Amino acid sequence: MTETTLDWMALANRKPKGKRPEYFSDPHNEQAYSVLLALVGEVSVMRQRLDTVERLLETKGTISRADIDNFVPAGEVAAERSDMTREYILRVMRGPMQAVEALEESEPPIETICDELLNS
């Protein structure tokens, strides 16, 4: 059996099939949003890996890379991680979520109402 070496950089940078979804009219905003989400994903993984290191060090005192790679959170640890990830994503996405909510509101912003009252 021959071992195949994967080129992770080539796989990560492969262009997906089909048209990318567009959320903003400005392509620069699209690119910034894409970078933001990629960084959020990377930091989330890093936080979970650090949590693994901290937990293993508390219990074992010393660890190997294999210990980290083979760690599978269960029960309360899995629930804590889930909460930690959810809170992190909500903090990071607070601004974009508020912008979407503002678009969905039917009432005009208070500044518009004030301007209308002052100018009438």
Buried (B, 14 or more C-beta within 10 A) or exposed (E): EEEEEEEEEEEEEEEEEEEEEEEEEEEEEBEEEEEBEEEBEEEBEEBBEEBBBEBBEEEEEEBEEEBBEEBEBEEEBEEEBEEBBEEBBEEBBEEEEEEEEEEEEEEEEEEEEEEEEEEE
